[in-house]
C-alpha cells in the first residue's frame, strides 16, 4: 500500500538516480567535445541555421540517450524496483534487474526528474507539517468591529 513514507522514499530514490545519471552525462560531455559544443551558424543564411539546429538536436538527443542508459545501468546495478519501494513492499530487490522494466525506470527517472523533485519537496513539507503535534493557529480572542446600536 502506498503511504507517505513510501512515496518519499520512492521520490528520493528516483531523484538520486536521476542526479547520478546527470553526473555521468556531464562526465561524458567533458570527454566527448561534440556533446558540449554549442553550434552557431557560420553565416546568416537558412542553410547554416538549419545545419546548426540539426547539430544542436543531435547533441541534445545524445545527451538524453546517455542519461537514460546510465540511469538504466544504475537501476540495474542497484537491483531495486522503484515500484516495490512506492508500494512499501518488504523487499524491493529484484532477481533479474537487467530486464526491460529497469530500463523503463531509467526513462521515467530522466524525463520526470524535475517533476519528481518538486513533488518530493511538497511531500516532505506536508510530512513535516503533519508530524508536528501543534494544533493549528487559532485566534486567542475574538476581534469585533464597531457596533452599530440603532
LUMDO-785928 format. One record per atom (N, C-alpha, C): residue number from 1; atom name; x, y negated, z. Coordinates in nm, 2 decimals. Atoms other than C-alpha are relative to their C-alpha. Example, Ala and Ser with C-alpha at 12.3 -4.5 7.8 and 13.67 -1.06 7.14 Angstrom:
# LUMDO-785928
  num  atome      c1      c2      c3
    1      N    0.09    0.12    0.00
    1     CA    1.23    0.45    0.78
    1      C    0.09   -0.12    0.00
    2      N   -0.09    0.11    0.00
    2     CA    1.37    0.11    0.71
    2      C   -0.08   -0.11    0.08
END
This chain:
# LUMDO-785928
  num  atome      c1      c2      c3
    1      N    0.08    0.12    0.00
    1     CA    0.00    0.00    0.00
    1      C    0.09   -0.13    0.00
    2      N   -0.07    0.13    0.02
    2     CA    0.12   -0.35   -0.09
    2      C   -0.02   -0.08    0.13
    3      N    0.01    0.09   -0.12
    3     CA    0.20   -0.56    0.22
    3      C    0.08   -0.12   -0.03
    4      N   -0.07    0.12    0.01
    4     CA    0.35   -0.90    0.27
    4      C    0.15    0.03    0.01
    5      N   -0.14   -0.03   -0.01
    5     CA    0.68   -0.75    0.38
    5      C    0.06    0.08   -0.12
    6      N   -0.05   -0.08    0.11
    6     CA    0.70   -0.50    0.09
    6      C    0.00   -0.09   -0.13
    7      N    0.00    0.10    0.12
    7     CA    0.62   -0.79   -0.16
    7      C    0.12   -0.08    0.01
    8      N   -0.12    0.08   -0.02
    8     CA    0.90   -1.00   -0.01
    8      C    0.12    0.09   -0.04
    9      N   -0.11   -0.09    0.03
    9     CA    1.14   -0.70   -0.03
    9      C    0.01    0.02   -0.15
   10      N    0.00   -0.02    0.14
   10     CA    1.04   -0.64   -0.39
   10      C    0.06   -0.12   -0.07
   11      N   -0.04    0.12    0.07
   11     CA    1.09   -1.00   -0.49
   11      C    0.15   -0.03    0.03
   12      N   -0.14    0.02   -0.03
   12     CA    1.43   -1.02   -0.31
   12      C    0.08    0.10   -0.09
   13      N   -0.07   -0.10    0.08
   13     CA    1.54   -0.70   -0.49
   13      C    0.01   -0.05   -0.15
   14      N    0.00    0.04    0.14
   14     CA    1.43   -0.83   -0.83
   14      C    0.08   -0.12   -0.03
   15      N   -0.08    0.13    0.02
   15     CA    1.58   -1.18   -0.79
   15      C    0.15    0.03    0.02
   16      N   -0.14   -0.03   -0.02
   16     CA    1.91   -1.03   -0.66
   16      C    0.06    0.07   -0.13
   17      N   -0.05   -0.07    0.12
   17     CA    1.94   -0.80   -0.97
   17      C    0.00   -0.10   -0.11
   18      N    0.00    0.10    0.11
   18     CA    1.85   -1.09   -1.20
   18      C    0.12   -0.09    0.02
   19      N   -0.11    0.09   -0.02
   19     CA    2.11   -1.31   -1.04
   19      C    0.13    0.07   -0.03
   20      N   -0.12   -0.08    0.04
   20     CA    2.37   -1.03   -1.08
   20      C    0.01    0.01   -0.15
   21      N   -0.01   -0.01    0.14
   21     CA    2.28   -0.99   -1.44
   21      C    0.04   -0.13   -0.06
   22      N   -0.04    0.14    0.04
   22     CA    2.31   -1.37   -1.49
   22      C    0.15   -0.02    0.02
   23      N   -0.14    0.01   -0.02
   23     CA    2.66   -1.34   -1.34
   23      C    0.08    0.08   -0.10
   24      N   -0.06   -0.08    0.10
   24     CA    2.75   -1.06   -1.58
   24      C    0.00   -0.08   -0.14
   25      N    0.01    0.08    0.12
   25     CA    2.63   -1.28   -1.87
   25      C    0.10   -0.11    0.00
   26      N   -0.10    0.11    0.00
   26     CA    2.84   -1.57   -1.76
   26      C    0.14    0.05   -0.01
   27      N   -0.13   -0.05    0.02
   27     CA    3.14   -1.35   -1.74
   27      C    0.03    0.04   -0.14
   28      N   -0.02   -0.03    0.14
   28     CA    3.08   -1.23   -2.09
   28      C    0.01   -0.13   -0.08
   29      N   -0.02    0.12    0.07
   29     CA    3.05   -1.59   -2.20
   29      C    0.14   -0.05    0.00
   30      N   -0.14    0.05   -0.01
   30     CA    3.40   -1.66   -2.08
   30      C    0.09    0.09   -0.08
   31      N   -0.08   -0.09    0.08
   31     CA    3.53   -1.36   -2.27
   31      C   -0.02   -0.01   -0.15
   32      N    0.04    0.00    0.14
   32     CA    3.34   -1.39   -2.60
   32      C   -0.03   -0.15   -0.03
   33      N    0.02    0.14    0.02
   33     CA    3.37   -1.75   -2.73
   33      C   -0.13   -0.03   -0.08
   34      N    0.13    0.02    0.07
   34     CA    3.06   -1.71   -2.96
   34      C   -0.11   -0.02    0.09
   35      N    0.12    0.01   -0.09
   35     CA    2.83   -1.68   -2.66
   35      C    0.00   -0.13    0.08
   36      N    0.00    0.13   -0.08
   36     CA    2.94   -2.01   -2.50
   36      C    0.01   -0.12   -0.09
   37      N   -0.01    0.12    0.09
   37     CA    2.97   -2.23   -2.81
   37      C   -0.13   -0.06   -0.04
   38      N    0.12    0.08    0.05
   38     CA    2.72   -2.50   -2.89
   38      C    0.02   -0.04   -0.14
   39      N   -0.02    0.02    0.14
   39     CA    2.67   -2.52   -3.26
   39      C   -0.08   -0.12   -0.04
   40      N    0.05    0.12    0.05
   40     CA    2.61   -2.85   -3.43
   40      C    0.02    0.00   -0.15
   41      N   -0.01    0.01    0.14
   41     CA    2.55   -2.93   -3.79
   41      C    0.13   -0.08   -0.04
   42      N   -0.12    0.07    0.05
   42     CA    2.87   -3.03   -3.99
   42      C   -0.04   -0.14   -0.06
   43      N    0.05    0.13    0.06
   43     CA    2.68   -3.29   -4.19
   43      C   -0.15   -0.01    0.02
   44      N    0.14    0.03   -0.03
   44     CA    2.33   -3.44   -4.17
   44      C   -0.08    0.05   -0.12
   45      N    0.08   -0.05    0.11
   45     CA    2.16   -3.21   -4.42
   45      C   -0.07    0.12    0.05
   46      N    0.09   -0.11   -0.05
   46     CA    1.89   -2.94   -4.39
   46      C    0.08    0.13    0.01
   47      N   -0.08   -0.13    0.00
   47     CA    2.13   -2.65   -4.47
   47      C    0.08    0.01    0.12
   48      N   -0.09   -0.01   -0.12
   48     CA    2.37   -2.74   -4.19
   48      C   -0.08    0.01    0.12
   49      N    0.09    0.00   -0.12
   49     CA    2.09   -2.80   -3.94
   49      C   -0.06    0.14    0.01
   50      N    0.05   -0.14   -0.01
   50     CA    1.94   -2.46   -4.03
   50      C    0.10    0.10    0.04
   51      N   -0.11   -0.10   -0.04
   51     CA    2.27   -2.28   -4.00
   51      C    0.04   -0.02    0.14
   52      N   -0.03    0.02   -0.15
   52     CA    2.34   -2.44   -3.66
   52      C   -0.11    0.06    0.08
   53      N    0.12   -0.05   -0.08
   53     CA    1.99   -2.35   -3.54
   53      C    0.01    0.15    0.00
   54      N   -0.01   -0.15    0.01
   54     CA    2.04   -1.99   -3.67
   54      C    0.11    0.05    0.10
   55      N   -0.10   -0.04   -0.09
   55     CA    2.37   -1.96   -3.48
   55      C   -0.04   -0.02    0.15
   56      N    0.04    0.02   -0.14
   56     CA    2.22   -2.10   -3.16
   56      C   -0.10    0.11    0.04
   57      N    0.10   -0.11   -0.02
   57     CA    1.93   -1.85   -3.19
   57      C    0.07    0.13    0.02
   58      N   -0.07   -0.12   -0.02
   58     CA    2.18   -1.57   -3.23
   58      C    0.07    0.00    0.14
   59      N   -0.06    0.01   -0.13
   59     CA    2.37   -1.69   -2.92
   59      C   -0.10    0.02    0.11
   60      N    0.10   -0.03   -0.11
   60     CA    2.05   -1.70   -2.71
   60      C   -0.04    0.14    0.00
   61      N    0.04   -0.14    0.01
   61     CA    1.95   -1.36   -2.83
   61      C    0.10    0.09    0.07
   62      N   -0.10   -0.09   -0.06
   62     CA    2.28   -1.20   -2.74
   62      C    0.02   -0.03    0.15
   63      N    0.00    0.03   -0.15
   63     CA    2.29   -1.38   -2.40
   63      C   -0.11    0.07    0.07
   64      N    0.11   -0.07   -0.06
   64     CA    1.95   -1.24   -2.32
   64      C    0.02    0.15   -0.01
   65      N   -0.02   -0.14    0.01
   65     CA    2.04   -0.90   -2.45
   65      C    0.10    0.05    0.10
   66      N   -0.10   -0.03   -0.10
   66     CA    2.35   -0.89   -2.23
   66      C   -0.06    0.00    0.14
   67      N    0.06    0.01   -0.13
   67     CA    2.14   -1.00   -1.93
   67      C   -0.09    0.12    0.02
   68      N    0.10   -0.11   -0.02
   68     CA    1.87   -0.73   -1.99
   68      C    0.08    0.13    0.01
   69      N   -0.08   -0.12   -0.01
   69     CA    2.13   -0.45   -2.05
   69      C    0.07    0.01    0.14
   70      N   -0.07    0.00   -0.13
   70     CA    2.33   -0.55   -1.74
   70      C   -0.10    0.02    0.12
   71      N    0.10   -0.02   -0.10
   71     CA    2.01   -0.57   -1.53
   71      C   -0.05    0.15    0.00
   72      N    0.04   -0.14    0.01
   72     CA    1.91   -0.22   -1.65
   72      C    0.11    0.09    0.06
   73      N   -0.11   -0.07   -0.05
   73     CA    2.25   -0.09   -1.57
   73      C    0.01   -0.01    0.16
   74      N    0.00    0.02   -0.14
   74     CA    2.24   -0.24   -1.22
   74      C   -0.12    0.07    0.07
   75      N    0.11   -0.08   -0.05
   75     CA    1.89   -0.09   -1.16
   75      C    0.04    0.15    0.00
   76      N   -0.03   -0.14    0.01
   76     CA    2.02    0.24   -1.28
   76      C    0.11    0.04    0.10
   77      N   -0.11   -0.03   -0.09
   77     CA    2.34    0.23   -1.07
   77      C   -0.05    0.00    0.15
   78      N    0.05    0.00   -0.13
   78     CA    2.14    0.14   -0.76
   78      C   -0.10    0.12    0.03
   79      N    0.09   -0.11   -0.01
   79     CA    1.88    0.41   -0.83
   79      C   -0.12   -0.03    0.08
   80      N    0.12    0.04   -0.08
   80     CA    1.60    0.22   -0.66
   80      C   -0.11   -0.03   -0.10
   81      N    0.11    0.04    0.08
   81     CA    1.25    0.19   -0.81
   81      C   -0.07   -0.12    0.06
   82      N    0.07    0.12   -0.06
   82     CA    1.11   -0.16   -0.76
   82      C   -0.15    0.02    0.03
   83      N    0.15   -0.03   -0.02
   83     CA    0.75   -0.03   -0.79
   83      C   -0.02    0.07    0.14
   84      N    0.00   -0.07   -0.13
   84     CA    0.82    0.20   -0.49
   84      C    0.02   -0.10    0.12
   85      N   -0.03    0.10   -0.11
   85     CA    0.96   -0.09   -0.29
   85      C   -0.13   -0.09    0.02
   86      N    0.12    0.08    0.00
   86     CA    0.65   -0.30   -0.38
   86      C   -0.11    0.07    0.08
   87      N    0.11   -0.08   -0.06
   87     CA    0.41   -0.02   -0.27
   87      C    0.03    0.04    0.14
   88      N   -0.03   -0.04   -0.14
   88     CA    0.60    0.03    0.06
   88      C    0.02    0.15    0.02
   89      N   -0.03   -0.14   -0.01
   89     CA    0.70    0.39   -0.01
   89      C    0.10    0.03    0.10
   90      N   -0.10   -0.03   -0.10
   90     CA    0.90    0.57    0.25
   90      C    0.14    0.01   -0.07
   91      N   -0.13   -0.01    0.07
   91     CA    1.18    0.63   -0.01
   91      C   -0.02   -0.06   -0.14
   92      N    0.01    0.06    0.13
   92     CA    1.24    0.41   -0.31
   92      C    0.11    0.05   -0.10
   93      N   -0.10   -0.06    0.09
   93     CA    1.52    0.62   -0.46
   93      C   -0.07    0.09   -0.10
   94      N    0.05   -0.09    0.11
   94     CA    1.46    0.80   -0.79
   94      C    0.10    0.10   -0.04
   95      N   -0.09   -0.11    0.03
   95     CA    1.61    1.13   -0.90
   95      C    0.08   -0.04   -0.13
   96      N   -0.07    0.04    0.13
   96     CA    1.69    1.01   -1.26
   96      C   -0.02   -0.14   -0.03
   97      N    0.02    0.14    0.02
   97     CA    1.74    0.64   -1.26
   97      C    0.03   -0.05   -0.14
   98      N   -0.03    0.04    0.13
   98     CA    1.85    0.63   -1.62
   98      C   -0.11    0.02   -0.11
   99      N    0.11   -0.01    0.10
   99     CA    1.51    0.66   -1.78
   99      C   -0.05   -0.13   -0.05
  100      N    0.05    0.12    0.06
  100     CA    1.32    0.41   -1.98
  100      C   -0.06   -0.10    0.10
  101      N    0.06    0.09   -0.10
  101     CA    1.14    0.27   -1.68
  101      C    0.10   -0.09    0.07
  102      N   -0.10    0.08   -0.06
  102     CA    1.46    0.15   -1.53
  102      C    0.04   -0.12   -0.09
  103      N   -0.03    0.11    0.10
  103     CA    1.54   -0.05   -1.85
  103      C   -0.11   -0.10   -0.01
  104      N    0.11    0.09    0.01
  104     CA    1.19   -0.19   -1.85
  104      C    0.00   -0.10    0.12
  105      N   -0.01    0.09   -0.11
  105     CA    1.25   -0.33   -1.50
  105      C    0.11   -0.10   -0.02
  106      N   -0.10    0.10    0.04
  106     CA    1.56   -0.49   -1.64
  106      C   -0.05   -0.11   -0.08
  107      N    0.06    0.11    0.08
  107     CA    1.35   -0.68   -1.89
  107      C   -0.09   -0.08    0.09
  108      N    0.09    0.08   -0.09
  108     CA    1.10   -0.78   -1.62
  108      C    0.08   -0.09    0.09
  109      N   -0.08    0.08   -0.09
  109     CA    1.38   -0.90   -1.39
  109      C    0.06   -0.12   -0.07
  110      N   -0.07    0.11    0.08
  110     CA    1.55   -1.11   -1.66
  110      C   -0.10   -0.11   -0.04
  111      N    0.10    0.09    0.05
  111     CA    1.24   -1.27   -1.81
  111      C   -0.09   -0.06    0.11
  112      N    0.09    0.05   -0.10
  112     CA    1.04   -1.31   -1.49
  112      C    0.07   -0.06    0.12
  113      N   -0.08    0.05   -0.11
  113     CA    1.32   -1.43   -1.26
  113      C   -0.04   -0.14    0.05
  114      N    0.04    0.13   -0.05
  114     CA    1.21   -1.80   -1.24
  114      C   -0.14    0.01    0.08
  115      N    0.13   -0.02   -0.06
  115     CA    0.85   -1.69   -1.16
  115      C    0.02    0.07    0.14
  116      N   -0.02   -0.08   -0.12
  116     CA    0.97   -1.43   -0.90
  116      C    0.07   -0.08    0.11
  117      N   -0.07    0.08   -0.10
  117     CA    1.20   -1.68   -0.73
  117      C   -0.10   -0.10    0.06
  118      N    0.10    0.09   -0.06
  118     CA    0.91   -1.93   -0.69
  118      C   -0.10    0.07    0.09
  119      N    0.09   -0.08   -0.08
  119     CA    0.68   -1.66   -0.57
  119      C    0.06    0.04    0.13
  120      N   -0.07   -0.04   -0.12
  120     CA    0.94   -1.55   -0.32
  120      C    0.00   -0.11    0.10
  121      N    0.00    0.12   -0.09
  121     CA    0.97   -1.90   -0.17
  121      C   -0.14   -0.02    0.06
  122      N    0.13    0.02   -0.05
  122     CA    0.59   -1.92   -0.14
  122      C   -0.04    0.10    0.10
  123      N    0.04   -0.11   -0.10
  123     CA    0.55   -1.58    0.03
  123      C    0.08   -0.01    0.13
  124      N   -0.08    0.02   -0.12
  124     CA    0.84   -1.65    0.27
  124      C   -0.05   -0.11    0.09
  125      N    0.06    0.11   -0.07
  125     CA    0.68   -1.98    0.37
  125      C   -0.13    0.05    0.06
  126      N    0.12   -0.05   -0.05
  126     CA    0.35   -1.81    0.41
  126      C    0.02    0.10    0.12
  127      N   -0.03   -0.09   -0.11
  127     CA    0.50   -1.53    0.63
  127      C    0.05   -0.08    0.12
  128      N   -0.05    0.08   -0.11
  128     CA    0.68   -1.79    0.84
  128      C   -0.12   -0.07    0.07
  129      N    0.12    0.07   -0.06
  129     CA    0.35   -1.98    0.89
  129      C   -0.09    0.10    0.08
  130      N    0.08   -0.10   -0.07
  130     CA    0.16   -1.66    0.98
  130      C    0.07    0.05    0.12
  131      N   -0.07   -0.06   -0.11
  131     CA    0.43   -1.53    1.21
  131      C    0.01   -0.09    0.13
  132      N    0.00    0.08   -0.12
  132     CA    0.42   -1.83    1.44
  132      C   -0.12    0.02    0.08
  133      N    0.11   -0.02   -0.09
  133     CA    0.20   -1.80    1.74
  133      C   -0.08   -0.13    0.04
  134      N    0.06    0.12   -0.03
  134     CA    0.10   -2.16    1.75
  134      C   -0.14   -0.01   -0.07
  135      N    0.14    0.03    0.06
  135     CA   -0.27   -2.25    1.70
  135      C    0.01   -0.11   -0.10
  136      N   -0.01    0.11    0.10
  136     CA   -0.34   -2.48    1.41
  136      C   -0.02   -0.14    0.07
  137      N    0.00    0.13   -0.06
  137     CA   -0.30   -2.85    1.48
  137      C   -0.15   -0.05    0.00
  138      N    0.13    0.06   -0.01
  138     CA   -0.63   -3.00    1.61
  138      C    0.01   -0.13    0.07
  139      N    0.00    0.12   -0.08
  139     CA   -0.71   -3.34    1.73
  139      C   -0.03    0.02    0.15
  140      N    0.02   -0.01   -0.15
  140     CA   -0.70   -3.38    2.11
  140      C   -0.12   -0.08    0.05
  141      N    0.11    0.07   -0.04
  141     CA   -0.97   -3.63    2.13
  141      C   -0.08   -0.05   -0.13
  142      N    0.08    0.04    0.12
  142     CA   -1.25   -3.75    1.90
  142      C    0.03   -0.15   -0.03
  143      N   -0.03    0.14    0.05
  143     CA   -1.19   -4.06    1.70
  143      C   -0.14   -0.05   -0.06
  144      N    0.13    0.05    0.05
  144     CA   -1.50   -4.27    1.65
  144      C    0.02   -0.15   -0.04
  145      N    0.00    0.14    0.05
  145     CA   -1.56   -4.60    1.47
  145      C   -0.09   -0.09    0.09
  146      N    0.09    0.09   -0.07
  146     CA   -1.75   -4.90    1.59
  146      C   -0.15    0.05   -0.01
  147      N    0.14   -0.04    0.01
  147     CA   -2.11   -4.82    1.68
  147      C   -0.09   -0.11   -0.05
  148      N    0.10    0.10    0.05
  148     CA   -2.40   -4.99    1.52
  148      C   -0.12    0.02    0.08
  149      N    0.11   -0.01   -0.09
  149     CA   -2.65   -5.03    1.80
  149      C   -0.11   -0.10   -0.04
  150      N    0.11    0.09    0.04
  150     CA   -2.95   -5.18    1.63
  150      C   -0.13    0.06    0.04
END
